[in-house]
Amino acid sequence: MVRISCFMRKTVSKILKPTVPRGVRHMLNKMIFTRDVYEGNPIIMIRFEYDPFLAEEVKRIPDKIWSQSLKCWYVPDTPENKKRYGLSASVGHQTKKNSPKVFDINKPALLALKEMLTLKGYSKNTQRTYYYEFAQLLYILGMHDVNSLDEARIRSYFLYCAEKLQMKEAQINSRYNAIKFYFEQVLGRDRYLINLPRPKMPSQLPKHISVRDIKKLFEVVTNKKHAVMLKLCYGMGLRVSEIVNLKVSDIDSGNMQVLIEQGKGKKDRYVNLPESILDDLRAYYKEYRPNKYLFEGQAGGIYSVRSAQNVFKTAMTKARINKNVGIHGLRHSFASHLLESGTDISFIQSLLGHNNIRTTMRYTRAVQKNVKNVKSPLDALQ
C-alpha cells in the first residue's frame, strides 16, 4: 500500500450531497477521511475515535466496506466521494490545513516513529495503523511533550480510552502496541510498559461455511474466472490478498504445488494444488490468457481485492446462504473441513502459514467433532 494523502475534517454543511442519508450527516465532522491506495485500488479511509453511536451510524454510509487488516471502514475513491467528503482531487502532498492536529513539539516524535517503522521493514498496513494510533495520543497531549510521559500518565490515558471513549479491546491493544513501539524501539526504553495490563481480548471462533453450502456456492457461479478464483480460495485456504497476488508462474502443475509468495508476515510457503481444479484451471487459462497474474482486471494488471470480495458476496446472495461471513470464510472453511476429516493439526498449520500452533488451534474449538455427537436431554423426551 502506498500512502498518498491526507487527513481531513470538514463541517457537515460543506461536504454532503443530498444523497447522503440524513442520519449520517451530523457525525461526519467527528471523522477523519484519509485518501490512500489499498491492494492497488484508490480508497478513502474513514477513521474516528470509538463511540458506540458512531460505530452503528457509520454502517449507513453508502458503499462503505470494512477492512479487517486496516481496522477501519473505507469507500472507493471516486470523484463523487471526494466531493461528498470534501477531499481535494490532488494527491501526493499534505498541507498544514489538512494535517492531523499534532503540535510542533511532538511532530519530531511522529516522524521518528514513521522512520523506525520503515527501517524495520514493517508492512504498510502496520505502519499506517501505528502512525494513526500514535498520532491520536499526540492529539490528546496537545502541547505536552510525549517524551516526558511516565507510566502513570500512560496508564491514565488508557483508562480514558476504555472508560470515556469506550474503545473495544482490539483497538486498545493496537494503540498499546503503537505506543510501546515508540518508547521501546525509538527511545530505547526496554520493557517500558511491562507493568501496564492489556485488556483481555474476546475469544472469537472462526466463521466457516458448511460443506453443503460450499457446494451450493460453487453451483451458482457461472463465470469461469470467478468460479476458479473461489475454488482456489477454498481449496488451498488462501487469504484474499494471496489469491489476487497469485502469478501464473506460481502454479506448478507438475508437482501439484502452488507458491504463495510473500504472504502475511512476508513469508513464502507452498500449498497443494487440488487435483479436481486442473481441468477448470486449464480451461480458464486458455480462454482468458492471463499475462502475469493468474487473475487480472479488465484492463490488465492485478485483480482488486474489492472485486474478489464482491464476487464472493454475489455468489452468497445467489446461493441464498444467509450467513454473515466474508470471503475469508473460505479459508476458515478449508481449515475446519480438513480438521473434520482427520488431518493432523500441524499439517493445517503449515498450509495456512501460521507461525504459532495456537492460532491454528482455534479451529479445534470451532469444529468439536466429538461434542457434536452429544445428544441434548430435550431429544430424550421425544
N, C-alpha and C positions, 0 to 999 in steps of 0.2 A: 504494500500500500504506500502511496506517495502523498505526503502532506502538501496540500495546495491551497489552504486558506483558512477561513477567517471566522473567529468567534464574533457573535453579533447579538445585540439586544436591541429591539425596536419597540416603539409603542404600538399598541394594537391597532389604533386607527390608521396607521401608515402602512401596515404590512398585510392587511387582509383583503381578500377578494370576497365578493358576496357569496361565492360558492362554498366558503369555509363555514361549517356548522357554527351556529351562534354559541353553543356550549363550549366551544374551543377558544373563542376569541379572547376572553378575559384572562386566560392563563399564559398566552404566548409571550407576554412581556416578562415572564419569570424564567424563560427558557433561553438556552444558548444554542444557536444554529451554526453548525460548522460545515463548510464545504470541504469535501475530501474525495479520494478515489478509493473504492473498496472492491477488491477482486477484479480490477480493470474497469470498473464502472463508476462514473461520477455520481456522488450521493451528497445529501445534506443530512448530517447527523443532528439529532435532537437530544440535548442533554439538559438536566435540571437537578437541583438539589432535591433529594427524595421527599415527596409529600404524597400521602395516600390519595388525596383528591386528584392531584395532577397525574399520578400514575394511572388512575382509572380514566380520567378525561382524555389523556393523550391517545388512547385507543380509538378515539373518534376522528383523529386527523386523517384525511383522505390519503390512500395509497401508502400508509406507513408500513414498515417492516421491522420486526425485532431481530437484532443480531446478538446471538449469544457470545460470540467472540469479541465484539465491540462493547457489549454490555450497554447498548442503547438502542433507541428506535432511530430509523432513518427513512427518508423519502428519496425518490430519484431526483437527481439534479437536472431539472428541466427548466426552460425559460419561465413556465407558469409558476413553478415552485420557487424559483429565485425571486420573482416579483411578489409572490404571496408572502414570503418570509423576509422580504426587504434586503436581499443579498445582492451585492454588485455582480455584474456579469464578468468582471475581470478576476483573474486568479493569479496565484504565484506571489502575492505581496500581502503584507499585513500592516495596517496603519494604526496610529495611536487611537483613532476613533473607535475601531472595532476590536482592539486587543482586549484580552482578559484584564480584569481590574486587579492588577498586581502593581504595587508601588515600587518606585525605583530602588528602594532599599533591599528588596527581595528579588529583583529581576536577575542579578548575578547567580543567585541560588537556583532559579528555574533554568537558566542557561546551563549551569554546571550539571544539573540533573540530566538534561537533554543530551549533553555531550558524553556523559558517562554511559548512558543507555546505548548510545551509538557505538562507542568504543568497545563495549562488552558484547555487541552484536545481538542485542535483544530484538525480537521480532517487531515489526511495525505496529502490530496490534498492542503489544505490551508497552512499547514506547508511548503510544498515544494514550493508553489508559493511565500509566504512571504520571505522564505530563499533566493530564487533566486533573487527576486526583490530588496531586501535589499542589497544583495551581489553586484548587479550592481551599486548601489550608492557607496559602498565602493571601488569598482574597479575604479570609476571615481575620487574618493577622493585621491587615492594613499597614500601618507604619511601624509595626513591631518587627524587629529583626528575627527571622526564623532560626538563625544560628544560636540565639540566646535562650531558646526554649529548653526547659528541663523536663524530666519525665512526668512530673506532677502536672505541668501545663498541658502536655500532650494527652495525659490521661483525662484531664478535664475536657479537652477538645473532643475526644472520642465519646465521652458521656453526652456531650452536646449533640454529636451526630446520632447517637442512639435514642436519646430522650426527646430532644427538641425537633430534630429533623426526621426522626423515626425511620432511619435508613435500615434497609434489610442487611442481614448478616453478610451476604456476599459482597455488597458494596463497601461495608465497613472493613472487611478483610482486604479488599482491593486497595482501599485508601491506606490501611495499615502497611501493606506491602510497599506502596509508593514512598511513604514517609520513612519507613525502616530502610529502604534502599538509599534514600538521600543521606541519612545520618550515618549509616554504616559504610556504604560504598563511596560516597562523595566526601564526607567529612572524616571517614576512618574511625568512627566511634564504635568499636567492636561490641556486639551484643547489647546495643544501646537500649532497646525496648524489651529486653528479655523478661522483665517483671510485669510487663503490661499484658493483661489477659486478652485473648482473642474471643470473639463471640462464637458460640457453638453453631456450626453450620447445620441446617436441616438435612436430615437423611432422606434423600430422594431416590426413588428407583428409576432405572432407565425405562423409557416408554417404548414398548415394542409392539409389533403387529403380528397377529396370529398367522400361521401358515395358510389357513383358509383364505384370509383376507389378502395375503400377499398374492395368491393365485388370482383372486378377483381383480386385484390391481393391475396385474400384467395382462389380463384378458381384455381390458378396456382400452389399452394403449395401442393405437393403430399406426402411429408414426414410428417408422423403423428406427430412426435416431433416438427418439425418446424411449422406446422400448429397450434398446440395448443399453442406454445410459442407466436406467433404473435397475435393470437386471444386474449390471456390473456393480452398482452401488450395493445392492443386497448380496449378490453372490460372492463379493470379495470384502465386504464390510468396510467400504470406503467412506471417508468424510466427503462432504460436497466439494470442498476446496481441492481434494485429491482427485475426484472424478473429472473436474473441469481442467485440471492441470495435467491430466494423463496424455502422454505423447504416443504417437504411432510407434515410435522406436522403443517404447517401454514394453510393448507386447512381445513376448517370446512364446509363440505357439508350439515351437519345437519342444521346449522344456515345460510347457504349460504353466509358465510363471509370468508375473507382471511386476515390473519395478515401480514402486511408489517412491518417487524421488523427492527428497526434502519435504517430508510430511510434517506434522506438528512437532515442534521441538527441533526442526531442521534435521530430522532423522530419515535415512533411506531404509527401506525394507522391501522384501519380496512377499507377494501373496500368490495364492494358487489361482490359476485361470480355470473357471468352471468348464468342464467338457461340453456341457449342454448348450453353451453360448457360442461355440465355434461357428456353426453354420450361420446363425444370425449375425455374428460379428463380420464374417466374410462377405455376406450379402450386403450388409450395411456399408462396408468399405468399398465394394465395387460400385455401389450406387452413388455414394457421396464423395468418394475420393478425397478424404481429408489430407491436408498438406503436412502440417507439423503436429497439431493437437488432434487427438482422436475425435473429439467433439469440438467443432468450430462454429462460430456465429455465421449469420447470413453473409456478412461482409468479410468473412475470414477471421483469423485470429482466435483467441481463447473464447470459449463459451462462457457466458457470465453466470455467476453463482445464482443471481436472482432469477435468471431464465430457468436454471435447473430446479430451483425451488418451486417455480410456477408450474413446471412440467409435473412435478410430484403432486402439488396441490390440485391441479386439474384432474389428474388420474384418480386421486382420492375421492373427489366430488363425483366423477363419472361412475366410479365403482360403488358409490353410496356407502363409503366407510366413514361412519360418524365417530371419528376419534381425533382428539386434539394432539396431533403429532406432526412434526415436520419431516423433511427428507432425511434428517439424521436418524430418524426412527428405523430406517432400513439397516443402518449399521448396528443399532441396538438389536434389531430382529436377527441379523446374521449371527451375532454372539449368543443370543438367547436360544436360537434354534440349534446351534452347534452343541450348546451345553445340554439341551434336552435330548439330543441324540447320543450323548455319552462321550463327547470329545473331551480330552484332557484339558483342564483349565490353562495349563502352561502353553499349550499349542494355540489356544484362543488368544492369550496374552501376546504371543509373538505375531500372530496375524493382524491383530488390532494395532500393534505398535505401542503398547503400554510399557512404560518404564517400570512401574510398580505393580506387582501382582494384586495388591489391594484394590486398585482401580478396576481390574477385571473381575474381582470377587463380588462386585456389586450385582453381577448377573446371577450369581447363585441365590441371592435373596429375591430377585425378580422371578426366577423360574420355580424353585422349590418343588421339584418333581414329586418327592415323597409326600409333601404336605397336601398336594392336590388329591391324593388318594384317600385322605381322611374324610369320612362322611359326617355331615352335620347331624346332631341329635334330632333336628327337626325332621330329617328324612326318615328316621326310625319310627316316627309317629304315623307315617302313612300306612 
